[in-house]
Amino acid sequence: MKKELTAGEMIKIARVERGLSKWQLADKMGLSREYIKDVELDKTEIDDVTFGEFCKALGIKRKEDLV
């Protein structure tokens, strides 16, 4: 059975695929690297609006295009 990816896992995969460090993504979004790390490790829950902001920063137009 295939495990469904969490939002944090999808964000991390997309960030790495685009060759961005946590620092670069944090800077691009005006957030701290610690916050990015916590999101990617699912220590911090994010709402749909925040998820959309991550997608925009990563150049993803639709959620379906994420991973």
Summary of the structure (lengths in Angstrom):
residues: 67
radius of gyration: 11.1
end to end distance: 17.8
largest distance: 37.7
contacts: 155
relative contact order: 0.20
helix: 60%
strand: 0%
